[in-house]
Amino acid sequence: MLLLKKVKFKYIILLLLVFIAAYLVKSIFFPTQSAPRYITAQVEQGNIEKTVLADGKISAFKLVNVGAQVSGQIQKLYVQLGDEIKVGDMIAEIDDLTQKNDLKQSEASLASLEAQRKAKEANLKNYQLTFDRQLKLVKRGAGAQSDLDAAEAQLDAVKAEITSLDADIVRAKIAVDTAEVNLGYTKIISPINGVVVATPVEEGQTVNSVQSAPTIVKVAQLDKMTIEAQISEADVINVKKDMPVYFTILGRPNERFSGMTLRAIEPAPTSINDETSTTSTTSTAIYYNGLFDVDNPEHILRISMTAQVYIVLDEADDVLYIPSAAIQQNFANGKATVFILDKDQNIDEREIEIGVDNNVNVEVKSGLNLGDTIVLSSFDGSSVNNRTPRVRF
């Protein structure tokens, strides 16, 4: 009985070894082909746009530095930071004693010259009568020619003096006008409608206009703002005037400010204001300012805010699109090839016509239908239909 059990055990062990060997042979020489797995995407429908991204700086549409054209102490400052003012509103007043004295002196000089002219006019009448009398006597033969010559010389002299006084009077009148203007400069008024955005001076401060006009206040029009978008040299060649633009700001990242177009593109880079830029080489990036304006009735946008600007190079609305990474070959005539995955997991290469491509999604003009499954790549990186999907950068 014991011998029979030992024989059965040996057969079981032998049978087990046979099964193990058969499994190893099958695994090594006849591996199981697993079904391929692919990374896919669906053909979708929507809007697509190709844009240039640029950093923007917001500034006032119009900013005026209101300065003083005369020197003196600021006696009164009528505005404060943030005040809304209109054209002609009083901003500040400078001590006008010097200007008043200059005006009085100029007026006195003018009055003196006019009085001298009146006196010379009286002399002119007298010398004219003397000349006429001597002329009559000479014509009758009763007078001497020398007396007539003397009378004529006196007459010419007084006429010359009057002419000289007329010139002096003109200069004096100019001096009076200048003094009146300088007196008016002591009262600083607003040249535009706007908001006071800076007040660099205080009451009691002395300003000196000898070298440059000191700024009393800065007034800006904030109902409209200008945005300077810094466009890189790589992108500026594709950007043109009147292209659509939109932007976002840090305070409202989910709100899009749209409906504007590029007003202008500055012909020179921003670095041109650096005096050393023309004489030294630099490795820094080159940017050109693209300018556009935006209405700001609620004054949400403020001076020096940062804007994320999108310049629309091309766009298509309500079109079919697929991921740009699905394109396997891209031809110059607007044609491309993609891989289609059918219901039986079979791969088919298809030629399609493409449009707007923003390197994320690409418009499909023909060759695909909404909902088609597009193969991007396989999970293990292996080839798809004997070809490796192209990697786009």
C-alpha positions, 0 to 999 in steps of 0.5 A: 500500500505504501509502495502504491502511494509512492508511485502515485506521488512520483507521477504527480510530480512528473506531470507537474514538471511537464506542465511547467516546462510546456508553459515556459516553452509557450511563453518564450517561443509563442508569446501572447499578443496583447491588444494595443492601447492608444492615447486618443482624442475626439473631433470637437466643435467650437471656436479657435484662435491664434494669438500673440501673447504680450505683456502690457502696461496701462497708462492714461490716454492723456497726461499733462504736467501742469507747471509754473512758468515763473519763480516764487513761493506757492501761496495756495494749492487749490486741489488735492490728489484724486480731485476731478477738475475741468479746463480753467479751474484754479490749481495753485497760486504763486506769490505775485509781488515781484510780477506786480512790481514788474508790471507797475514799473513797465507801465510807469516806463510806458507812461513816461515815454508817452509823456515825452512824446507829447512834449516833442509833439508840442515842439514839433508844432512850434518848429513847424510854424517857425519853418513855415514863417521863414519859408515865406520870408525867404520867398518874399526876399525878406528873410535869410536862407540861413534862418530857413536852414536852421528852422528846417534842421530843428524840425527834422531833429524833433521828428527824428526824436519822435520816431525814436520815442515811438520805437521806445513806446513799442518796446515799453508796451511789449514789456507791459504785455510781458509783465501782465503775462508773467503776472497771469502765470502766478495763477495756475489753471488746468489746461484739460478736464481730468483727474489730479494724479500727482501733486509733487509740491506743497503750499509754502514751497518755493519753485524755480523756473529758471532752468526748467518749469517745475511741475505743480500737479499732473492731470490725467484723462482716465475715461480712456486708457492707452495700453502699451503691449510689448511685442517680441521681435520674433512676433512683431513681424506677424503683427499688423495695425488694426488687428483685434486685441483683448486683455486681462488684468491681475485683479480680474483674471477671468474677465476679458476686456475685448472689442479693441484693435491695434492703433499703431506699432512703434517702429523702434524698440523700447530700448531706443530711449537708452542712450547707450543702446546704439553704441553697445551690444546687449543680449537682452530681448528686443520689444516693440510697443503695440498701442491700443486704447480702451474706454474706462468709464468706471475708472477700473483701469489705473495708471501703471497696471499690468495687462496680459494682452492677446493679439489675434492673428487668425481665428475661426468660429464654430468649426471642427478641431483636433489637438495639434499633436494629432497631426502626423504630417503637415503639407505646405498646401494646407493638407495633413494626415492623421490616424483614425481609430475605428470601432474595431480598434483598427488604425486608418491613415487619413488625409485632411484639410486644416486651417487655423493652428495655434499649436494647441488645437488645429481647425479641420476644414474637411476629412473628419466628422464630429466625434471621430476618434483620432490617435495621438500615440500609443501608451507604450510609445510603440509605432502606430500602424507601422509608423511612429506618431510625430512629436510636435514641439 
